[in-house]
Amino acid sequence: MSPADFTRPGSLYGAVDLGARKQALEAQARREAAAQDPAGGAGNPSVVDVTDATFNTEVVERSMRVPVLLDLWATWCGPCKQLSPILEKLAAEAAGKWVLAKVDVDANPQIAQALRVQSIPTVLAIFQGQPVTGFQGALPEAQVRQWLDQLMQALAQYLPKDAGQPQEQGAQAKQPSDPDIVAAEQAVERGDLNAAIAAYERVLARSPSDADAKMGLAGVKLYQRTENLDADDVRRRAADPADIDAQIQMADLEMLSGSVEAAFDRLIGVVRRTAGDDRDKARLHLLSLFETLPEGDAAVAAARRNLARALF
């Protein structure tokens, strides 16, 4: 495999194209969001009521794109009645940057048991299928705001730049190309992957949530990881489901060859049948592969749903 292969049809560079395909997918995602939310929001309501039956869809799957705050409460809980209105107010202000999911623990005991909730009110932040932080008790609004600010700052680099933001249209939506993005693309064309990585990293140092730079950097790193792999050796080792490194390398090769769904399914299978460090290693690698494609890619959306089911 040579650097020239990076630009052939069906190769990774085709998958991370920053031109027409990405724009078409983003337009499709905007249409779908508008259909789901005629009021023009981010495609998710600010507040949702969650049951044992809807937890996977309303919390786990949503959390693959934006943080979901679980408000675990009960009708008899006095402090819950103080905290819930604060959370609902802040959720409305957030306008889709995060979603508030309310769980009545008496009516939905399985959720509280699975999350090992010991007292209420409890608030848990769920992102990409995992609890990341939380607090117990009824905090005043100022402290809740501070906690939320810290949470969103910590997750900022992992969130798509348009999460919760209204879509710009017309001339305002077209921004001039960043010189470093152009430099990165030119470096890829001449096969200088280190220069391309450096250029993308300069963009991300200035704008950590830049979607084009994140996608381009993930793509170049994927190619770089696979450049010196022996495909036959990887395929032989990947016949052993217990060889996690081989499964990850095989997924990289499948991704590079254009077998996107096969790569995603392979790693989701690892997540489903493993636990602990092996499971987390496969999950994080899968998330890195998601970044090689536009957020609106249908394969990414399907894989996020499948990953959510595998995690819970």
Order of alpha helices (4+ residues) and beta strands (2+ residues): alpha-alpha-beta-beta-alpha-beta-alpha-beta-beta-alpha-alpha-alpha-alpha-alpha-alpha-alpha-alpha-alpha
